[in-house]
Amino acid sequence: MRRILIATITICTFIVSDASTQANEDVRRVVRDVTQALIDRDMDRLSSVSASQVELSLDGAASVYTSAQARYVTSAFLDKHPIEAAEVREINIVGRNCTARYRLVGRDESRDWNLFLRLRNVERRWEIREMRLASEN
């Protein structure tokens, strides 16, 4: 009986670890996609990982937008402040929630940005729930 219990615990641990590893890989892929979408100003790619409603804060002005509205507002912001490069500073995953922090380098000006993302895993798909951009300078 004891061997069966140990074997069951070992198998369950492996399954949970494997699922956790897959979730980590999935969220890291989404974070990379968001990074590239911001640099390329690819609103289709960014919208593909957005929830139906997104809390968006751009340099202090915050509001909740539908995905379509967030797409428009983010596009206008990136037209005004294009991003040249991005550095992911931190990714934290807790259950079905994830936060990511970035440093974004502006293309045409000396202004750099801090980006905070909050994502949630819904039906095995990571979605952006919140995006905050704040000037670093």
PLY file of the C-alpha trace (Angstrom):
ply
format ascii 1.0
element vertex 137
property float x
property float y
property float z
element edge 136
property int vertex1
property int vertex2
end_header
0.00 0.00 0.00
2.79 2.41 0.89
4.58 1.79 -2.46
1.38 2.47 -4.36
0.90 5.75 -2.46
4.49 6.84 -3.12
4.19 5.92 -6.80
0.90 7.84 -7.06
2.38 10.94 -5.40
5.42 10.75 -7.69
3.25 10.47 -10.81
0.99 13.33 -9.66
4.02 15.52 -8.93
5.39 14.81 -12.39
2.05 15.68 -14.05
1.72 18.94 -12.09
5.37 19.83 -12.83
4.88 19.05 -16.52
1.71 21.19 -16.67
3.48 23.98 -14.80
6.44 23.82 -17.19
4.07 24.03 -20.16
2.28 27.03 -18.61
5.65 28.75 -18.05
6.64 28.15 -21.68
3.25 29.37 -22.91
3.35 32.59 -20.90
6.96 33.27 -21.90
5.91 32.88 -25.55
3.05 35.36 -25.02
5.42 37.81 -23.30
7.83 37.52 -26.28
4.91 38.03 -28.70
3.77 41.14 -26.85
7.34 42.49 -26.85
7.68 42.03 -30.59
4.18 43.39 -31.25
5.03 46.60 -29.39
8.29 47.05 -31.29
6.64 46.29 -34.66
3.43 48.20 -33.76
1.58 45.03 -34.75
-1.88 45.62 -33.33
-3.22 42.36 -34.80
-0.71 40.36 -32.77
-1.30 42.42 -29.64
-5.09 42.13 -29.99
-4.83 38.36 -30.43
-3.67 38.01 -26.81
-5.95 40.67 -25.29
-8.95 39.89 -23.14
-12.34 41.27 -24.22
-11.74 44.15 -21.77
-8.33 45.57 -20.94
-7.34 47.99 -18.21
-4.97 50.37 -19.95
-2.84 53.07 -18.38
-0.67 55.17 -20.68
1.60 57.59 -18.84
-0.85 58.03 -15.99
-4.20 58.15 -17.80
-6.04 54.91 -16.94
-9.29 53.45 -18.18
-10.93 50.13 -19.00
-11.36 49.57 -22.73
-12.83 46.91 -24.96
-10.19 45.04 -26.92
-10.99 47.11 -30.05
-10.74 50.41 -28.15
-7.49 49.34 -26.47
-6.10 48.48 -29.89
-6.87 51.99 -31.17
-5.55 53.79 -28.07
-2.36 51.69 -27.96
-1.76 52.19 -31.69
-2.08 55.98 -31.34
0.30 55.92 -28.36
2.89 53.84 -30.25
2.61 56.10 -33.30
3.52 59.00 -31.03
6.15 57.06 -29.02
7.63 54.26 -31.16
9.56 51.54 -29.32
13.02 50.52 -30.49
13.83 47.76 -28.05
12.39 45.97 -25.06
13.93 44.18 -22.12
11.83 41.82 -20.04
12.90 42.43 -16.46
10.66 40.07 -14.54
7.98 37.44 -15.08
5.97 36.11 -12.13
3.52 33.26 -12.54
1.16 32.31 -9.74
-1.45 29.76 -10.71
-3.50 31.16 -13.57
-2.12 34.69 -13.14
1.04 36.25 -14.47
2.70 39.64 -14.26
5.54 40.83 -16.46
7.66 43.95 -16.16
9.59 45.45 -19.06
11.86 48.35 -19.86
11.07 49.81 -23.29
13.51 52.02 -25.18
11.98 54.81 -27.25
13.05 55.04 -30.89
12.95 58.75 -31.72
13.49 60.34 -28.36
15.47 59.89 -25.19
12.34 58.78 -23.34
12.22 55.24 -22.02
9.19 53.45 -20.60
8.34 50.95 -17.92
5.68 48.45 -18.94
3.67 46.31 -16.55
1.45 43.52 -17.91
-1.06 41.43 -16.02
-2.17 38.28 -17.77
-4.64 35.55 -16.87
-4.87 32.01 -18.19
-8.43 31.39 -19.37
-9.18 28.00 -20.90
-5.46 27.35 -21.57
-4.95 30.73 -23.24
-3.05 33.65 -21.71
-4.85 36.99 -22.07
-3.71 40.52 -21.33
-5.98 41.95 -18.62
-3.96 45.04 -17.75
-1.21 47.05 -19.42
0.48 50.04 -17.78
3.05 52.19 -19.56
4.81 54.87 -17.53
7.63 57.15 -18.53
10.95 56.26 -16.94
12.42 59.75 -17.43
0 1
1 2
2 3
3 4
4 5
5 6
6 7
7 8
8 9
9 10
10 11
11 12
12 13
13 14
14 15
15 16
16 17
17 18
18 19
19 20
20 21
21 22
22 23
23 24
24 25
25 26
26 27
27 28
28 29
29 30
30 31
31 32
32 33
33 34
34 35
35 36
36 37
37 38
38 39
39 40
40 41
41 42
42 43
43 44
44 45
45 46
46 47
47 48
48 49
49 50
50 51
51 52
52 53
53 54
54 55
55 56
56 57
57 58
58 59
59 60
60 61
61 62
62 63
63 64
64 65
65 66
66 67
67 68
68 69
69 70
70 71
71 72
72 73
73 74
74 75
75 76
76 77
77 78
78 79
79 80
80 81
81 82
82 83
83 84
84 85
85 86
86 87
87 88
88 89
89 90
90 91
91 92
92 93
93 94
94 95
95 96
96 97
97 98
98 99
99 100
100 101
101 102
102 103
103 104
104 105
105 106
106 107
107 108
108 109
109 110
110 111
111 112
112 113
113 114
114 115
115 116
116 117
117 118
118 119
119 120
120 121
121 122
122 123
123 124
124 125
125 126
126 127
127 128
128 129
129 130
130 131
131 132
132 133
133 134
134 135
135 136
